């Protein structure tokens, strides 16, 4: 049974998608620039082995924001596997492929960071050192391949558009300057492609996360290291888990904060798409808000990175602390000079 919510308001319009994603871009680009600077010039020596891995992850987050919010600006018509591209490049098929590929590359980059920490802390003398580079190379090689099958089965567009309009119960507002793009008339090929593309790196990340936590808590492999070295390694590992350092209640709260953002900005929208397609539920407001949530992911990830790692956090907050200190000094000096007359006049 097809369900339809008729939406005739601004949130359901193509203009909302365009404006909201452009506003996110205006915020995210300066933040990404600061993030690149922090990684390149404020990474401490103990994190040098991770600098280029962090750059790699940050690059994919940045590229995802650029493609989604500038080049593509999707206007999807779920539950149909179709939609419009409202960005500066009118090639929805290519851009949708790039979006899925960049998301997979981001997941693989998270795996690369966790693998690096796991290898340095627990597996330098194990058999893993002989295969790790091959596994990592294979993981990145598969990134552009996962979603290729869908590109070979894109239907003839004129006929597919007729089927899509017949399948939709509600007529959404239609952009007058772009053609509808139909990725597929069913969910089978793109669905399985996306499922495999996200399942493989997710399993890799989950496996390394569990192994790392197990070794941090139970392993005796660190007995030959100094207590300070072990403490620093564990703090860095926890900070990496949170982003994707003292270990304090504040850090644990940041971890919960990041989990909340991952749930809201990625997991919930993805599951809403699955629900919409599976149960043929159509609401253009929900479709638009899902991609707005996706567009916030890079900004949230950059903010978390800058405030979870202490060197980056100190660099960001130092100017504000200096301003606060100067203001306090000025107030105290003025008060002493005037003998309290300033407060009396106020």
RODO-2510 file (C-alpha; in nm, 4 decimals, decimal comma):
residues 346
     n   res          X          Y          Z
     1     x     0,0000     0,0000     0,0000
     2     x     0,1364     0,3414    -0,0966
     3     x     0,1220     0,6150     0,1648
     4     x     0,1415     0,9809     0,0767
     5     x     0,1645     1,3014     0,2768
     6     x     0,0741     1,5995     0,0615
     7     x     0,3247     1,8774     0,1363
     8     x     0,2697     2,2228    -0,0057
     9     x     0,4982     2,4367     0,2068
    10     x     0,8463     2,5829     0,1923
    11     x     1,0135     2,2834     0,3631
    12     x     0,8955     2,0612     0,0771
    13     x     1,0190     2,2919    -0,1969
    14     x     1,3365     2,2760    -0,4091
    15     x     1,4191     2,6284    -0,2869
    16     x     1,4478     2,5033     0,0724
    17     x     1,6987     2,2366    -0,0320
    18     x     1,9087     2,4870    -0,2246
    19     x     1,9084     2,7569     0,0436
    20     x     1,9659     2,5256     0,3410
    21     x     2,2582     2,3423     0,1809
    22     x     2,4165     2,6700     0,0676
    23     x     2,3926     2,8040     0,4243
    24     x     2,5588     2,4889     0,5555
    25     x     2,8364     2,5376     0,2983
    26     x     2,9006     2,8933     0,4202
    27     x     2,9550     2,7545     0,7710
    28     x     3,1399     2,4345     0,6833
    29     x     3,4058     2,5699     0,4446
    30     x     3,5744     2,7989     0,7036
    31     x     3,5545     2,5194     0,9618
    32     x     3,7155     2,2704     0,7232
    33     x     3,9953     2,5210     0,6535
    34     x     4,0643     2,5584     1,0260
    35     x     4,0513     2,1796     1,0600
    36     x     4,3158     2,1324     0,7885
    37     x     4,5363     2,3956     0,9565
    38     x     4,5046     2,2284     1,2970
    39     x     4,6026     1,8877     1,1608
    40     x     4,8973     2,0198     0,9574
    41     x     5,0479     2,2627     1,2088
    42     x     4,9078     2,1843     1,5547
    43     x     4,9427     1,8061     1,5652
    44     x     5,1863     1,7181     1,8499
    45     x     5,4859     1,4874     1,7889
    46     x     5,3209     1,1934     1,9642
    47     x     5,0457     1,2020     1,6963
    48     x     5,2790     1,2341     1,3949
    49     x     5,2093     0,8782     1,2805
    50     x     4,8435     0,9749     1,2509
    51     x     4,8752     1,3182     1,0901
    52     x     4,8296     1,2063     0,7297
    53     x     4,5596     0,9593     0,8263
    54     x     4,3671     1,2453     0,9871
    55     x     4,4270     1,4597     0,6779
    56     x     4,2947     1,1754     0,4641
    57     x     3,9774     1,1409     0,6743
    58     x     3,9230     1,5156     0,6891
    59     x     3,9686     1,5421     0,3113
    60     x     3,6900     1,2906     0,2463
    61     x     3,4566     1,4712     0,4897
    62     x     3,5375     1,7981     0,3125
    63     x     3,4822     1,6443    -0,0328
    64     x     3,1480     1,4978     0,0779
    65     x     3,0293     1,8435     0,1864
    66     x     3,1432     2,0036    -0,1398
    67     x     2,9762     1,7425    -0,3606
    68     x     2,6525     1,7322    -0,1614
    69     x     2,6058     2,1032    -0,0886
    70     x     2,7505     2,2684    -0,4018
    71     x     2,7787     2,0288    -0,6957
    72     x     2,4755     1,8029    -0,6383
    73     x     2,2103     1,9498    -0,4000
    74     x     1,9838     1,6442    -0,4314
    75     x     1,6059     1,6834    -0,4455
    76     x     1,4986     1,3173    -0,4041
    77     x     1,1521     1,1792    -0,4724
    78     x     1,1571     0,8766    -0,2414
    79     x     1,0109     0,6153    -0,2418
    80     x     1,1022     0,6272    -0,6117
    81     x     1,4725     0,5857    -0,6861
    82     x     1,4658     0,9169    -0,8679
    83     x     1,5167     1,2867    -0,8128
    84     x     1,6618     1,6131    -0,9340
    85     x     2,0064     1,7631    -0,9019
    86     x     1,9883     2,1339    -0,8185
    87     x     2,3617     2,1999    -0,7885
    88     x     2,5997     2,3735    -1,0249
    89     x     2,6648     2,0464    -1,2129
    90     x     2,3619     1,8932    -1,3829
    91     x     2,4687     1,5285    -1,3793
    92     x     2,2657     1,3521    -1,1067
    93     x     2,3763     1,0002    -1,2001
    94     x     2,7472     1,0783    -1,1702
    95     x     2,7024     1,2871    -0,8562
    96     x     2,4951     1,0210    -0,6786
    97     x     2,7690     0,7695    -0,7587
    98     x     3,0272     1,0106    -0,6138
    99     x     2,8211     1,0683    -0,2977
   100     x     2,7960     0,6944    -0,2236
   101     x     3,1646     0,6451    -0,3113
   102     x     3,2834     0,9309    -0,0891
   103     x     3,0748     0,8032     0,2043
   104     x     3,2395     0,4626     0,1576
   105     x     3,5846     0,6262     0,1353
   106     x     3,5131     0,8102     0,4609
   107     x     3,4198     0,4832     0,6331
   108     x     3,7347     0,3197     0,4958
   109     x     3,9446     0,6128     0,6240
   110     x     3,8025     0,5604     0,9728
   111     x     3,9065     0,1960     0,9408
   112     x     4,2594     0,3059     0,8376
   113     x     4,2923     0,5220     1,1507
   114     x     4,1705     0,2486     1,3852
   115     x     4,3961    -0,0043     1,2115
   116     x     4,6969     0,2240     1,2611
   117     x     4,6261     0,2584     1,6332
   118     x     4,5640    -0,1139     1,6703
   119     x     4,8877    -0,2014     1,4892
   120     x     5,1052     0,0471     1,6803
   121     x     4,9682    -0,0477     2,0203
   122     x     4,9076    -0,4216     1,9955
   123     x     5,0112    -0,5905     1,6695
   124     x     5,3620    -0,4757     1,5686
   125     x     5,5047    -0,8200     1,6466
   126     x     5,2116    -1,0248     1,5196
   127     x     5,1342    -1,1832     1,1836
   128     x     4,9062    -0,8922     1,1092
   129     x     5,2058    -0,6783     1,0063
   130     x     5,2580    -0,8990     0,6980
   131     x     4,9055    -0,8556     0,5593
   132     x     4,7867    -0,5181     0,6902
   133     x     4,9085    -0,3145     0,3910
   134     x     4,7471    -0,5556     0,1469
   135     x     4,4170    -0,5417     0,3352
   136     x     4,4256    -0,1619     0,3445
   137     x     4,5152    -0,1377    -0,0258
   138     x     4,2351    -0,3791    -0,1116
   139     x     3,9875    -0,1797     0,0972
   140     x     4,0659     0,1442    -0,0863
   141     x     4,0687    -0,0330    -0,4244
   142     x     3,7125    -0,1523    -0,3644
   143     x     3,5827     0,1968    -0,2787
   144     x     3,5128     0,3101    -0,6394
   145     x     3,3904    -0,0381    -0,7388
   146     x     3,1090    -0,0962    -0,4886
   147     x     2,8487     0,1218    -0,6600
   148     x     2,9564     0,0617    -1,0208
   149     x     2,6918    -0,2086    -1,0921
   150     x     2,4141     0,0482    -1,0505
   151     x     2,5734     0,2653    -1,3180
   152     x     2,5499    -0,0161    -1,5743
   153     x     2,1758    -0,0625    -1,5221
   154     x     2,0463     0,2952    -1,5395
   155     x     1,7203     0,2695    -1,7375
   156     x     1,6209     0,4616    -2,0485
   157     x     1,5116     0,7901    -1,8967
   158     x     1,1953     0,8828    -2,0900
   159     x     1,0249     0,5514    -2,0231
   160     x     1,1513     0,5403    -1,6640
   161     x     1,0168     0,8906    -1,5907
   162     x     0,6686     0,7838    -1,7004
   163     x     0,6831     0,4852    -1,4622
   164     x     0,8042     0,7035    -1,1747
   165     x     0,5268     0,9622    -1,2131
   166     x     0,2699     0,6838    -1,2330
   167     x     0,4084     0,5262    -0,9137
   168     x     0,4009     0,8448    -0,7035
   169     x     0,0741     0,9145    -0,5254
   170     x     0,1600     1,2788    -0,4541
   171     x     0,2815     1,5355    -0,7036
   172     x     0,5666     1,7311    -0,5399
   173     x     0,6810     2,0746    -0,6487
   174     x     0,8953     2,0285    -0,9594
   175     x     1,2026     2,2353    -1,0517
   176     x     1,1408     2,3998    -1,3869
   177     x     1,5033     2,4091    -1,5021
   178     x     1,6133     2,0455    -1,4553
   179     x     1,5100     1,7037    -1,5866
   180     x     1,4075     1,4206    -1,3550
   181     x     1,6794     1,1556    -1,3221
   182     x     1,5769     0,7944    -1,2567
   183     x     1,8495     0,5771    -1,1057
   184     x     1,6427     0,2596    -1,1176
   185     x     1,2805     0,1507    -1,1470
   186     x     1,3336    -0,0914    -0,8573
   187     x     1,5527    -0,1084    -0,5482
   188     x     1,7315    -0,4396    -0,6073
   189     x     2,0600    -0,3419    -0,7765
   190     x     2,1216    -0,0020    -0,6096
   191     x     1,9986    -0,1425    -0,2774
   192     x     2,2423    -0,4332    -0,2735
   193     x     2,5259    -0,2123    -0,4009
   194     x     2,4766     0,0406    -0,1209
   195     x     2,4323    -0,2348     0,1390
   196     x     2,7629    -0,4015     0,0448
   197     x     2,9428    -0,0656     0,0152
   198     x     2,8561     0,0258     0,3724
   199     x     2,8561    -0,3206     0,5325
   200     x     3,2178    -0,4066     0,4454
   201     x     3,3852    -0,0977     0,6018
   202     x     3,1363    -0,1047     0,8915
   203     x     3,2363    -0,4624     0,9754
   204     x     3,6049    -0,3664     0,9479
   205     x     3,5605    -0,0690     1,1814
   206     x     3,3520    -0,2676     1,4305
   207     x     3,6050    -0,5535     1,4374
   208     x     3,9015    -0,3251     1,5065
   209     x     3,7030    -0,1268     1,7611
   210     x     3,6179    -0,4435     1,9576
   211     x     3,9754    -0,5760     1,9354
   212     x     4,1192    -0,2413     2,0459
   213     x     3,8833    -0,2105     2,3416
   214     x     3,9561    -0,5700     2,4422
   215     x     4,3320    -0,5118     2,4329
   216     x     4,3070    -0,1798     2,6156
   217     x     4,1077    -0,3372     2,8975
   218     x     4,2308    -0,6957     2,9218
   219     x     4,5545    -0,7397     2,7277
   220     x     4,8938    -0,7684     2,8967
   221     x     5,0802    -0,6674     2,5792
   222     x     5,1638    -0,3275     2,7269
   223     x     5,3369    -0,4542     3,0417
   224     x     5,6824    -0,3681     2,9039
   225     x     5,5875    -0,0039     2,8433
   226     x     5,6073     0,2720     3,0993
   227     x     5,2903     0,3688     3,2806
   228     x     5,2994     0,7164     3,1227
   229     x     5,3378     0,5732     2,7696
   230     x     5,0463     0,3360     2,8202
   231     x     4,8336     0,6202     2,9578
   232     x     4,9112     0,8464     2,6594
   233     x     4,8390     0,5663     2,4132
   234     x     4,5051     0,4927     2,5752
   235     x     4,4086     0,8602     2,5842
   236     x     4,4912     0,8979     2,2136
   237     x     4,3002     0,5820     2,1254
   238     x     3,9942     0,7029     2,3181
   239     x     4,0128     1,0421     2,1455
   240     x     4,0200     0,8694     1,8060
   241     x     3,7192     0,6566     1,8993
   242     x     3,5353     0,9710     2,0052
   243     x     3,6154     1,1643     1,6883
   244     x     3,5098     0,9142     1,4408
   245     x     4,3758     1,4246     2,6015
   246     x     4,2787     1,3397     2,9549
   247     x     4,0201     1,0720     2,9997
   248     x     3,7657     1,2586     3,2079
   249     x     3,3918     1,2739     3,2540
   250     x     3,3964     1,5606     3,0034
   251     x     3,5507     1,3307     2,7424
   252     x     3,2910     1,0630     2,8073
   253     x     3,0176     1,3229     2,7647
   254     x     3,1790     1,4215     2,4339
   255     x     3,1662     1,0578     2,3302
   256     x     2,7919     1,0480     2,4026
   257     x     2,7559     1,3778     2,2150
   258     x     2,9253     1,2310     1,9073
   259     x     2,7180     0,9154     1,9239
   260     x     2,4085     1,1351     1,9305
   261     x     2,5245     1,3224     1,6206
   262     x     2,6089     1,0019     1,4344
   263     x     2,2637     0,8678     1,5189
   264     x     2,0807     1,1848     1,4184
   265     x     2,2828     1,2886     1,1125
   266     x     2,3601     0,9515     0,9533
   267     x     2,1854     0,6471     1,1006
   268     x     1,8350     0,7912     1,1275
   269     x     1,8263     0,9455     0,7751
   270     x     1,9583     0,6248     0,6180
   271     x     1,6942     0,4186     0,7953
   272     x     1,4247     0,6679     0,6976
   273     x     1,5245     0,6217     0,3319
   274     x     1,5016     0,2446     0,3721
   275     x     1,1606     0,2795     0,5415
   276     x     1,0313     0,5152     0,2724
   277     x     1,1337     0,2853    -0,0118
   278     x     1,0298    -0,0406     0,1548
   279     x     0,6854     0,0800     0,2659
   280     x     0,6358     0,3214    -0,0263
   281     x     0,5883     0,6196     0,2033
   282     x     0,6151     0,9592     0,0357
   283     x     0,6765     1,2891     0,2156
   284     x     0,8813     1,5571     0,0428
   285     x     0,9437     1,7423     0,3708
   286     x     1,1077     1,4309     0,5163
   287     x     1,3054     1,3763     0,1953
   288     x     1,4437     1,7312     0,2119
   289     x     1,5204     1,7201     0,5845
   290     x     1,7107     1,3933     0,5440
   291     x     1,9616     1,5514     0,3077
   292     x     1,9848     1,8586     0,5289
   293     x     2,0909     1,6240     0,8112
   294     x     2,3448     1,4580     0,5805
   295     x     2,4906     1,7990     0,4935
   296     x     2,5604     1,8711     0,8627
   297     x     2,7748     1,5613     0,9083
   298     x     3,1023     1,7152     0,7860
   299     x     3,0563     2,0258     1,0011
   300     x     2,9781     1,8189     1,3103
   301     x     3,2727     1,5851     1,2453
   302     x     3,5143     1,8794     1,2099
   303     x     3,3906     2,0471     1,5286
   304     x     3,4226     1,7207     1,7205
   305     x     3,7782     1,6697     1,5895
   306     x     3,8847     2,0213     1,6897
   307     x     3,7421     2,0020     2,0409
   308     x     3,8207     1,6385     2,1275
   309     x     4,1973     1,6585     2,0633
   310     x     4,3488     1,8886     2,3254
   311     x     4,6171     2,0539     2,1012
   312     x     4,3498     2,1584     1,8515
   313     x     4,1112     2,2674     2,1254
   314     x     4,3773     2,4824     2,2919
   315     x     4,4616     2,6485     1,9597
   316     x     4,0948     2,7311     1,8939
   317     x     4,0175     2,8584     2,2447
   318     x     4,3407     3,0507     2,3188
   319     x     4,2330     3,3761     2,1431
   320     x     3,9013     3,3749     2,3298
   321     x     4,0736     3,3093     2,6625
   322     x     4,3147     3,5943     2,5907
   323     x     4,0263     3,8308     2,5133
   324     x     3,8513     3,7266     2,8328
   325     x     4,1717     3,7778     3,0328
   326     x     4,2348     4,1199     2,8765
   327     x     3,8766     4,2264     2,9446
   328     x     3,9017     4,1146     3,3072
   329     x     4,2345     4,2948     3,3505
   330     x     4,0923     4,6128     3,1963
   331     x     3,7880     4,6052     3,4251
   332     x     3,9976     4,5498     3,7395
   333     x     4,2426     4,8251     3,6420
   334     x     3,9628     5,0715     3,5638
   335     x     3,7864     4,9913     3,8878
   336     x     4,0995     5,0452     4,0958
   337     x     4,1861     5,3676     3,9132
   338     x     3,8410     5,5180     3,9614
   339     x     3,8034     5,3957     4,3162
   340     x     3,4726     5,2309     4,2317
   341     x     3,3286     5,5460     4,0676
   342     x     3,2754     5,3600     3,7426
   343     x     3,0341     5,1181     3,9043
   344     x     2,8618     5,3974     4,0877
   345     x     2,8002     5,5874     3,7617
   346     x     2,6609     5,2720     3,6011
***
